[in-house]
Amino acid sequence: MSRVSAVLTAVALAPAILFPASASATDTSTDTAGPAGISAPDQADEDNRVAILRIIADKNTGRGLMEAAQTAMNGTPEDRVQFLKVGQFKAREDDDRVRLMQILSKGGPAVREAANTAMSGTIEDVRAFLTVGLKIAQDDDRVHAAQLMSVGGPAVRDAANAAFNGTYDDIAVFLNSGWEKAKSADRVHTSQLAETGGPAVRAAALAALDGTYADVAAFLNTGWAKAKSADRVHTSQLAETGGPAVRAAALAALDGTYADVAAFLNTGWAEAEAKDKADAKAAAEKAVEEQAAKDKAVAEQAAKDKAAAEQTARDKANGTVTQAGLTSITSTTTTSTTTASTTATELAATGGGTDLPWQIGGGAAAVGLGAALLVASRRRSGTEV
């Protein structure tokens, strides 16, 4: 900068220097070398220095051009002339190609493709890319990122949104690596849903994992919700048709979250159904036991009734025999009494006395009673046999 100041000072003082030199020109020979104290070659070199300093001060100057300019400034006047005539253009071309390579290394797909095409062409192609083609390619990458966001799963959408909220470099990172990472995250999410979801969710998730990423994204965006609804419908049907335990468990799950529904369908349903079967079995066994007890009581009562009826029949039969025996005894007694009376009369007629008839009658009655008892005893024995 001291050189620039010197140049500017020299330019400012030039009129004052030139004027005295002009005034004394009549007294001396003509001098065509220029202002007093500055020769023509020196003035040219100062101009060259100013031009090079302007290049160094330009914020768009590349690294290679900057280094070449500083080298020229520190060199000879010839070095500065060579730099301004040839070296700066070579350095600018190198800087443009270096910049192209830098863009190529971190650009998105469209930028990389356009940069590769320019790299294979002339320096004019390189500069056309840097001035016009780069912007066009960056816009193409933004369109691509928007398309991926529109069809991607939750993780891809989140990553794309974050990229759009940043710079183009963020878009390029998303397209180059972030998209793949987000797709993997969506697949992991789908796998987790397959493990924890109900039957419908599990089937849909596994089918998506067997397909492409588009299938995974479609499952996460719409298929998951449809499968969850199908699991809820299944649970409602079980609540209507299941046993008491299944119905209670299903209704409790429907009153909760989808996680409750999935837990019911995965394990709770089987447990409740097992309880219903166990309760039904226990109830059936109890009914069998109760019926057996009733049958036993009926059989015992029938046996008692039969025994009572048989006893009644025997008692009735015994009563008939006794009556018949008493009738026979009465008849025999009467006959014996009559006979005894007749005998007594006859005895009385023969002088046997009044006591004799009574003795004869009593004996006859005793004989008749004994005969009747004997008959009754034999009949009873015959009946019991």
Secondary structure, 3 states (H helix, E strand, C coil): CHHHHHHHHHHHHHHHHHHHHHHCHHHCCCCCCCCCCCCHHHHHHHHHHHHHHHHHHCCCCCHHHHHHHHHHHCCCHHHHHHHHHHHHHHHHHHHHHHHHHHHHHHCCHHHHHHHHHHHCCCHHHHHHHHHHHHHHHHHHHHHHHHHHHHHCCHHHHHHHHHHHCCCHHHHHHHHHHHHHHHHHHHHHHHHHHHHHCCHHHHHHHHHHHCCCHHHHHHHHHHHHHHHHHHHHHHHHHHHHHCCHHHHHHHHHHHCCCHHHHHHHHHHHHHHHHHHHHHHHHHHHHHHHHHHHHHHHHHHHHHHHHHHHHHHHHHHHHHHHHHHHHHHHHHHHHHHHHHHHHHHHHHHHHHCCCCHHHHHHHHHHHHHHHHHHHHHHHHHHHHHHC
